[in-house]
Amino acid sequence: KSIPKYPSTIGVITSPTGAVLQDIKHRVSERFPCNIILWPVPVQGNDAAELIENAIRGFNKIDKTSKISKPEVLILARGGGSIEDLWCFNEERIVRAVFDSSIPLISAVGHETDTTLVDYVSDIRAPTPTGAAEKSVPVRDELKARVGELGLRIHSSFLSKVNNNKDHLRNLVRLLGKP
């Protein structure tokens, strides 16, 4: 699975409190604003693995009859912590849910030096939650600049073609001579 270049909806699986969600929302909004759907889960503790698995599978079950749009990409995110804090991301049920996901999933668990089993089965591993947001959307200003650049090339090419056709027509008229 590949991450779509221009997603209209991103599903985020993380804790509703804390900086992770705000970092993702902020980075997406400044780069390429799109719809973000939060599936709130605890990111550590006894129930975390089951609830994270349910979130991944729940996003994948969304269909055209649902009231919300199915995300084109998922971000599974959690800030850093000790190996014990991150342990639920090594649980088989989450690893299998990530592997089974038909929606491309970016793993953004911990800091750059942290590694969990989820990182190995996700479509992309981001070093941080902010990095996951960056990998999920393009930079709007770069797209605008590229579109402007392509517009100038099309305009220049069009003018060149028109001028070539004018020159060709003048040459044909000269060959005809005077009646």
Backbone as CSV, one residue per row, in Angstrom:
resi,resn,N_x,N_y,N_z,CA_x,CA_y,CA_z,C_x,C_y,C_z
1,LYS,0.848,-1.183,0.000,0.000,0.000,0.000,0.886,1.237,0.000
2,SER,0.451,2.207,-0.737,1.216,3.447,-0.740,0.368,4.570,-0.163
3,ILE,1.047,5.527,0.409,0.390,6.686,1.001,-0.090,7.577,-0.147
4,PRO,-1.396,7.943,-0.158,-1.876,8.828,-1.225,-1.197,10.197,-1.140
5,LYS,-0.974,10.807,-2.310,-0.282,12.094,-2.331,-1.121,13.234,-1.782
6,TYR,-2.433,13.163,-2.004,-3.301,14.273,-1.610,-4.512,13.746,-0.835
7,PRO,-4.313,13.288,0.390,-5.459,12.733,1.123,-6.460,13.817,1.501
8,SER,-7.732,13.467,1.442,-8.755,14.405,1.901,-9.127,14.118,3.347
9,THR,-8.864,12.887,3.806,-9.172,12.514,5.187,-8.050,11.658,5.754
10,ILE,-7.608,12.022,6.951,-6.582,11.264,7.669,-7.205,10.779,8.973
11,GLY,-7.054,9.506,9.262,-7.497,8.953,10.535,-6.332,8.932,11.504
12,VAL,-6.540,9.462,12.694,-5.487,9.496,13.704,-5.933,8.660,14.897
13,ILE,-5.081,7.735,15.285,-5.340,6.879,16.435,-4.320,7.255,17.494
14,THR,-4.804,7.924,18.543,-3.924,8.372,19.613,-4.771,8.818,20.801
15,SER,-4.109,9.250,21.831,-4.794,9.800,22.999,-5.342,11.185,22.655
16,PRO,-6.557,11.485,23.102,-7.114,12.813,22.806,-6.447,13.928,23.608
17,THR,-5.737,13.557,24.663,-5.035,14.559,25.468,-3.550,14.484,25.151
18,GLY,-2.858,15.531,25.408,-1.426,15.532,25.160,-1.073,16.261,23.881
19,ALA,0.212,16.393,23.671,0.730,17.202,22.573,0.697,16.497,21.224
20,VAL,0.654,15.169,21.210,0.742,14.421,19.950,-0.345,14.849,18.968
21,LEU,-1.578,14.830,19.402,-2.685,15.186,18.520,-2.552,16.624,18.037
22,GLN,-2.215,17.529,18.931,-2.069,18.935,18.545,-0.932,19.122,17.549
23,ASP,0.165,18.396,17.746,1.301,18.490,16.810,0.885,18.028,15.412
24,ILE,0.151,16.921,15.347,-0.291,16.397,14.045,-1.244,17.392,13.380
25,LYS,-2.234,17.863,14.132,-3.207,18.807,13.565,-2.518,20.080,13.068
26,HIS,-1.588,20.582,13.863,-0.893,21.816,13.501,-0.081,21.625,12.214
27,ARG,0.674,20.530,12.129,1.524,20.315,10.958,0.694,20.080,9.696
28,VAL,-0.392,19.326,9.828,-1.260,19.097,8.664,-1.887,20.413,8.211
29,SER,-2.366,21.209,9.157,-3.042,22.460,8.785,-2.103,23.447,8.111
30,GLU,-0.827,23.456,8.492,0.100,24.398,7.858,0.645,23.877,6.532
31,ARG,0.591,22.584,6.296,1.136,22.015,5.061,0.070,21.820,3.983
32,PHE,-1.016,21.133,4.330,-2.040,20.779,3.347,-3.319,20.455,4.114
33,PRO,-4.081,21.465,4.488,-5.252,21.228,5.334,-6.189,20.170,4.757
34,CYS,-6.595,19.248,5.605,-7.558,18.224,5.220,-8.299,17.774,6.476
35,ASN,-9.274,16.939,6.274,-10.105,16.454,7.369,-9.312,15.455,8.222
36,ILE,-9.330,15.646,9.519,-8.684,14.715,10.444,-9.760,14.115,11.335
37,ILE,-9.803,12.787,11.359,-10.751,12.083,12.224,-9.951,11.414,13.333
38,LEU,-10.244,11.772,14.554,-9.570,11.181,15.706,-10.368,9.985,16.203
39,TRP,-9.676,8.881,16.417,-10.247,7.738,17.127,-9.484,7.713,18.443
40,PRO,-10.073,8.261,19.498,-9.339,8.384,20.764,-9.133,7.030,21.441
41,VAL,-7.906,6.790,21.868,-7.556,5.562,22.569,-6.525,5.876,23.645
42,PRO,-6.481,5.043,24.696,-5.340,5.174,25.608,-4.122,4.581,24.907
43,VAL,-2.959,5.161,25.103,-1.767,4.675,24.407,-0.824,3.906,25.332
44,GLN,-1.312,3.606,26.519,-0.613,2.699,27.420,-1.616,2.216,28.454
45,GLY,-1.262,1.139,29.104,-2.158,0.596,30.127,-2.803,-0.706,29.682
46,ASN,-3.616,-1.271,30.568,-4.194,-2.594,30.352,-5.111,-2.682,29.149
47,ASP,-5.928,-1.687,28.907,-6.903,-1.739,27.808,-6.363,-1.198,26.485
48,ALA,-5.180,-0.641,26.494,-4.670,0.060,25.311,-4.608,-0.833,24.081
49,ALA,-4.037,-2.018,24.196,-3.857,-2.879,23.019,-5.195,-3.217,22.370
50,GLU,-6.161,-3.588,23.170,-7.480,-3.947,22.622,-8.144,-2.750,21.948
51,LEU,-8.072,-1.593,22.579,-8.726,-0.408,22.031,-8.023,0.113,20.779
52,ILE,-6.705,-0.005,20.739,-5.974,0.405,19.538,-6.302,-0.542,18.388
53,GLU,-6.337,-1.838,18.674,-6.723,-2.807,17.637,-8.123,-2.489,17.116
54,ASN,-9.065,-2.231,18.028,-10.436,-1.895,17.620,-10.471,-0.647,16.744
55,ALA,-9.637,0.329,17.053,-9.596,1.565,16.270,-9.105,1.290,14.850
56,ILE,-8.031,0.531,14.727,-7.488,0.220,13.395,-8.526,-0.547,12.583
57,ARG,-9.097,-1.571,13.193,-10.089,-2.382,12.475,-11.364,-1.569,12.213
58,GLY,-11.720,-0.687,13.148,-12.899,0.155,12.973,-12.768,1.105,11.795
59,PHE,-11.622,1.751,11.667,-11.394,2.622,10.513,-11.495,1.829,9.212
60,ASN,-10.974,0.609,9.227,-11.004,-0.228,8.019,-12.409,-0.698,7.666
61,LYS,-13.320,-0.721,8.630,-14.698,-1.168,8.372,-15.586,-0.056,7.822
62,ILE,-15.124,1.180,7.855,-15.932,2.286,7.340,-16.154,2.058,5.845
63,ASP,-17.415,2.203,5.420,-17.712,2.023,4.000,-18.517,3.208,3.481
64,LYS,-18.984,3.098,2.246,-19.679,4.212,1.601,-21.014,4.546,2.254
65,THR,-21.566,3.622,3.008,-22.849,3.889,3.668,-22.667,4.582,5.011
66,SER,-21.426,4.706,5.461,-21.147,5.339,6.754,-21.355,6.847,6.676
67,LYS,-21.598,7.446,7.816,-21.809,8.893,7.876,-20.501,9.672,7.786
68,ILE,-19.388,8.999,8.047,-18.096,9.680,7.954,-17.282,9.091,6.803
69,SER,-16.357,9.891,6.303,-15.503,9.453,5.196,-14.462,8.467,5.696
70,LYS,-14.192,7.474,4.874,-13.123,6.528,5.199,-11.792,7.229,4.961
71,PRO,-10.903,7.208,5.941,-9.607,7.861,5.743,-8.802,7.191,4.642
72,GLU,-7.994,7.992,3.945,-7.094,7.442,2.932,-5.771,7.013,3.554
73,VAL,-5.506,7.496,4.751,-4.280,7.140,5.471,-4.568,7.182,6.965
74,LEU,-3.890,6.308,7.717,-4.010,6.290,9.175,-2.666,6.641,9.789
75,ILE,-2.728,7.360,10.898,-1.530,7.636,11.693,-1.769,7.043,13.074
76,LEU,-0.910,6.116,13.475,-0.929,5.550,14.820,0.188,6.233,15.585
77,ALA,-0.170,7.057,16.565,0.832,7.926,17.176,0.816,7.877,18.700
78,ARG,2.012,8.055,19.242,2.188,8.193,20.670,3.523,8.875,20.887
79,GLY,3.586,9.733,21.868,4.846,10.385,22.210,5.806,9.379,22.822
80,GLY,6.986,9.819,23.149,8.012,8.933,23.689,7.681,8.435,25.083
81,GLY,8.508,7.544,25.554,8.341,6.969,26.881,9.299,5.816,27.054
82,SER,9.202,5.203,28.195,10.047,4.042,28.459,9.547,2.861,27.640
83,ILE,10.337,1.815,27.557,9.938,0.624,26.824,8.659,0.040,27.411
84,GLU,8.485,0.173,28.717,7.256,-0.311,29.361,6.048,0.518,28.910
85,ASP,6.242,1.822,28.752,5.148,2.693,28.299,4.733,2.369,26.862
86,LEU,5.691,1.954,26.058,5.437,1.687,24.640,5.095,0.217,24.372
87,TRP,5.092,-0.598,25.416,5.003,-2.034,25.218,3.758,-2.495,24.459
88,CYS,2.639,-1.838,24.630,1.421,-2.309,23.954,1.585,-2.304,22.435
89,PHE,2.509,-1.511,21.902,2.739,-1.466,20.458,3.576,-2.657,19.970
90,ASN,3.948,-3.530,20.903,4.605,-4.791,20.575,3.634,-5.969,20.682
91,GLU,2.406,-5.709,21.085,1.429,-6.784,21.279,0.964,-7.333,19.936
92,GLU,0.824,-8.657,19.889,0.470,-9.338,18.649,-0.827,-8.818,18.044
93,ARG,-1.816,-8.538,18.857,-3.114,-8.102,18.319,-2.994,-6.787,17.553
94,ILE,-2.176,-5.869,18.030,-1.989,-4.592,17.318,-1.142,-4.812,16.068
95,VAL,-0.092,-5.597,16.192,0.778,-5.868,15.043,-0.041,-6.498,13.916
96,ARG,-0.895,-7.462,14.242,-1.735,-8.104,13.218,-2.741,-7.108,12.623
97,ALA,-3.322,-6.253,13.447,-4.285,-5.267,12.946,-3.609,-4.291,11.981
98,VAL,-2.404,-3.863,12.320,-1.658,-2.965,11.434,-1.341,-3.680,10.125
99,PHE,-0.876,-4.909,10.218,-0.543,-5.688,9.024,-1.773,-5.900,8.141
100,ASP,-2.922,-6.159,8.751,-4.156,-6.438,8.012,-4.833,-5.188,7.451
101,SER,-4.424,-4.016,7.888,-5.100,-2.786,7.490,-5.043,-2.575,5.976
102,SER,-6.211,-2.364,5.374,-6.245,-2.051,3.936,-5.945,-0.569,3.701
103,ILE,-6.034,0.215,4.755,-5.699,1.642,4.682,-4.214,1.775,5.011
104,PRO,-3.435,2.471,4.191,-2.019,2.665,4.523,-1.878,3.286,5.905
105,LEU,-0.927,2.767,6.688,-0.777,3.207,8.075,0.653,3.675,8.319
106,ILE,0.755,4.851,8.938,2.050,5.404,9.329,2.203,5.204,10.823
107,SER,3.274,4.546,11.214,3.574,4.340,12.627,4.394,5.523,13.120
108,ALA,3.930,6.148,14.192,4.644,7.288,14.783,4.651,7.104,16.292
109,VAL,5.265,6.027,16.715,5.261,5.647,18.124,6.602,6.009,18.743
110,GLY,6.566,6.853,19.752,7.770,7.216,20.477,8.585,8.266,19.757
111,HIS,9.856,8.294,20.115,10.803,9.218,19.486,11.614,8.464,18.456
112,GLU,12.489,9.154,17.795,13.242,8.565,16.692,13.994,7.301,17.095
113,THR,14.513,7.248,18.305,15.309,6.086,18.726,14.454,4.919,19.212
114,ASP,13.156,5.152,19.460,12.275,4.079,19.920,11.842,3.217,18.746
115,THR,11.801,1.903,18.965,11.339,0.986,17.927,10.416,-0.038,18.551
116,THR,9.275,-0.264,17.897,8.336,-1.285,18.341,8.017,-2.194,17.157
117,LEU,7.377,-3.306,17.418,7.025,-4.238,16.344,6.075,-3.613,15.327
118,VAL,5.243,-2.698,15.784,4.324,-2.006,14.875,5.098,-1.300,13.757
119,ASP,6.277,-0.789,14.073,7.094,-0.095,13.072,7.460,-1.009,11.902
120,TYR,7.616,-2.304,12.166,8.047,-3.239,11.131,6.928,-3.662,10.187
121,VAL,5.679,-3.534,10.617,4.573,-3.965,9.763,3.777,-2.796,9.186
122,SER,4.060,-1.603,9.642,3.352,-0.434,9.105,3.872,-0.137,7.701
123,ASP,3.118,0.654,6.957,3.523,1.012,5.603,4.696,1.986,5.615
124,ILE,4.693,2.877,6.590,5.793,3.830,6.764,6.015,4.007,8.254
125,ARG,7.265,4.143,8.636,7.589,4.478,10.024,8.062,5.924,10.039
126,ALA,7.453,6.720,10.892,7.876,8.112,11.049,8.661,8.219,12.358
127,PRO,9.657,9.073,12.413,10.454,9.194,13.636,9.682,9.830,14.796
128,THR,8.681,10.655,14.460,7.875,11.339,15.471,6.456,11.511,14.933
129,PRO,5.494,11.829,15.797,4.146,12.130,15.303,4.132,13.310,14.312
130,THR,4.932,14.326,14.549,5.017,15.449,13.616,5.563,14.969,12.267
131,GLY,6.525,14.077,12.315,7.063,13.488,11.092,6.014,12.693,10.333
132,ALA,5.116,12.036,11.063,4.029,11.280,10.416,3.103,12.233,9.673
133,ALA,2.808,13.370,10.293,1.956,14.364,9.630,2.626,14.848,8.349
134,GLU,3.933,15.058,8.403,4.670,15.520,7.222,4.672,14.471,6.114
135,LYS,4.746,13.200,6.482,4.758,12.134,5.478,3.374,11.888,4.881
136,SER,2.332,12.355,5.572,0.971,12.065,5.115,0.412,13.098,4.140
137,VAL,0.984,14.304,4.115,0.469,15.352,3.231,1.616,16.113,2.563
138,PRO,1.366,16.642,1.362,2.392,17.459,0.706,2.397,18.874,1.292
139,VAL,3.316,19.691,0.815,3.370,21.095,1.226,2.593,21.909,0.192
140,ARG,1.498,22.521,0.618,0.613,23.273,-0.272,1.364,24.365,-1.032
141,ASP,2.228,25.105,-0.359,2.952,26.196,-1.025,3.866,25.667,-2.141
142,GLU,4.468,24.491,-1.925,5.291,23.891,-2.976,4.422,23.478,-4.164
143,LEU,3.225,22.972,-3.869,2.300,22.595,-4.944,1.868,23.816,-5.737
144,LYS,1.556,24.909,-5.035,1.170,26.150,-5.719,2.297,26.643,-6.616
145,ALA,3.521,26.597,-6.104,4.669,27.048,-6.895,4.834,26.165,-8.129
146,ARG,4.676,24.869,-7.961,4.810,23.936,-9.092,3.712,24.170,-10.129
147,VAL,2.481,24.389,-9.676,1.378,24.662,-10.602,1.648,25.961,-11.354
148,GLY,2.139,26.986,-10.652,2.480,28.246,-11.299,3.573,28.058,-12.341
149,GLU,4.570,27.275,-11.994,5.671,26.972,-12.901,5.160,26.244,-14.149
150,LEU,4.304,25.270,-13.947,3.738,24.532,-15.080,2.837,25.425,-15.927
151,GLY,2.109,26.325,-15.279,1.279,27.281,-16.014,2.118,28.159,-16.923
152,LEU,3.252,28.628,-16.425,4.153,29.446,-17.243,4.720,28.644,-18.411
153,ARG,5.061,27.394,-18.159,5.590,26.541,-19.241,4.531,26.304,-20.313
154,ILE,3.290,26.066,-19.896,2.210,25.870,-20.866,1.995,27.133,-21.684
155,HIS,1.965,28.280,-21.003,1.767,29.561,-21.683,2.892,29.814,-22.693
156,SER,4.119,29.593,-22.251,5.270,29.794,-23.131,5.217,28.843,-24.322
157,SER,4.874,27.607,-24.073,4.772,26.612,-25.142,3.665,26.977,-26.124
158,PHE,2.549,27.443,-25.609,1.424,27.857,-26.458,1.837,29.023,-27.352
159,LEU,2.469,30.047,-26.767,2.908,31.205,-27.554,3.922,30.787,-28.621
160,SER,4.817,29.901,-28.263,5.813,29.417,-29.220,5.128,28.700,-30.378
161,LYS,4.152,27.878,-30.078,3.416,27.145,-31.119,2.653,28.115,-32.027
162,VAL,2.007,29.097,-31.444,1.271,30.101,-32.237,2.234,30.846,-33.150
163,ASN,3.366,31.269,-32.622,4.351,31.999,-33.438,4.919,31.119,-34.549
164,ASN,5.177,29.853,-34.238,5.651,28.926,-35.282,4.603,28.763,-36.382
165,ASN,3.348,28.654,-35.989,2.269,28.521,-36.979,2.131,29.784,-37.825
166,LYS,2.295,30.960,-37.222,2.242,32.225,-37.968,3.367,32.258,-39.012
167,ASP,4.573,31.883,-38.554,5.714,31.873,-39.478,5.471,30.900,-40.627
168,HIS,4.953,29.754,-40.309,4.666,28.745,-41.329,3.620,29.270,-42.326
169,LEU,2.590,29.916,-41.819,1.541,30.476,-42.677,2.123,31.570,-43.573
170,ARG,2.965,32.445,-43.045,3.601,33.499,-43.851,4.433,32.885,-44.974
171,ASN,5.166,31.834,-44.659,5.985,31.163,-45.682,5.103,30.567,-46.765
172,LEU,3.981,29.971,-46.378,3.056,29.392,-47.357,2.456,30.484,-48.248
173,VAL,2.112,31.624,-47.641,1.541,32.728,-48.416,2.580,33.240,-49.404
174,ARG,3.846,33.356,-49.028,4.899,33.796,-49.927,5.083,32.837,-51.104
175,LEU,4.945,31.538,-50.829,5.081,30.548,-51.901,3.963,30.622,-52.908
176,LEU,2.793,31.059,-52.478,1.665,31.161,-53.382,1.881,32.260,-54.432
177,GLY,2.594,33.248,-54.069,2.817,34.374,-54.985,1.566,35.217,-55.125
178,LYS,1.621,36.160,-56.076,0.488,37.049,-56.275,-0.392,36.469,-57.367
179,PRO,-1.705,36.490,-57.159,-2.608,35.944,-58.187,-2.643,36.813,-59.445
